[in-house]
């Protein structure tokens, strides 16, 4: 599947640049995995795959909020945006590790 694998991301957020590692596994239209960075690790919730389009939610424990991600996989690249509640939006891009 196009989304499966480990991704090294760069996120441009209102709180500065973050560089989490994203691990994705797809099964049909479901997406599971983890996102791990300086803020700790989080399990992916409500992950979905539709062709090259992906979306998922994580709960950021430090901020006690859900972050909604949506993106597009293009070969060994991924890019998209994240809605960070009252902090606004962040963009991300990454490469398959």
N, C-alpha and C positions, 0 to 999 in steps of 0.2 A: 504494500500500500504506500502511496506517496508520502503520507505524514509520518510513518513509523520511523523511529530512530531517536538518536540523541542530538539535540540542537544546542549550539552555543549562541545565546541571544545577546543583543545589546538593546537595552530599553532606554529611551529618552523620556524621563518623567519630570514632573514639577519638582520632585525632591532630588533631582540629579540623575546621572547615568547609572544604570544597574546592569549587571552582566550575569544573569541567571543561566542555569543549564536546564533545559526542558527535555524530558524523556516521554515519548508518545508511542502508544500502541493502539492500533485500530482493529475493530472487529465489526464488519458490516458498516453501519453508520454511527457506531459508538466509538468514543475515544477515551482512553484511560492513560494514566501516567503520573509523573511528578514534575514539580518545578522547584529547583533548589538554588538559593543564592545567599547573599550576605544576611538576609533577613530570616533565613532558615528554610525548611522544606515544607511543601504543601502538596497534598494529593489533588489531582484534577477532579473536578466535579462537573456533572452535566456536559461531558465532552461529546462533541458531534463532528462527523465528517460528511461532507457532501461534495464528492469529486475532489477538487484541489482546495476547497474551502474547509476551514477548521474553526471550531469555537470551543471554548471551555471556560470554567470558572474556578478560581482558587479563593480560599479564605486566608487572608493575611492576618495571622494571629496577633502580631504586634499592633496592628491598627484596628483589629476586630471588625474587618469589613470584607465584603466579597469584591473581587476584581474580575470583570468580564472581559475575556480576550476573544478577538476574531481575527482571522488571518487567511493568507493564501500561500500554499506550498507551490513552488516553481522549481522543480528538479531538486537540487541540494540547497535551495534557499527558501526561507520563510519570511514573511513580513505581515504586519498588520497593526492593530491598535488595541489598547486596553482602556476600559472605562474604570477609573479609580474613584468612584463616589464623588465626594465633595472636593477631591483634589483635581478633578478634571480628567483629561485624557493623556495617555502616553502612547508613543509609537514604538514598535519593535521591529527588528530585523535580525536574521541569524542565518547560520550555515550549519549543515549537517556535520556532526563530528565524526 
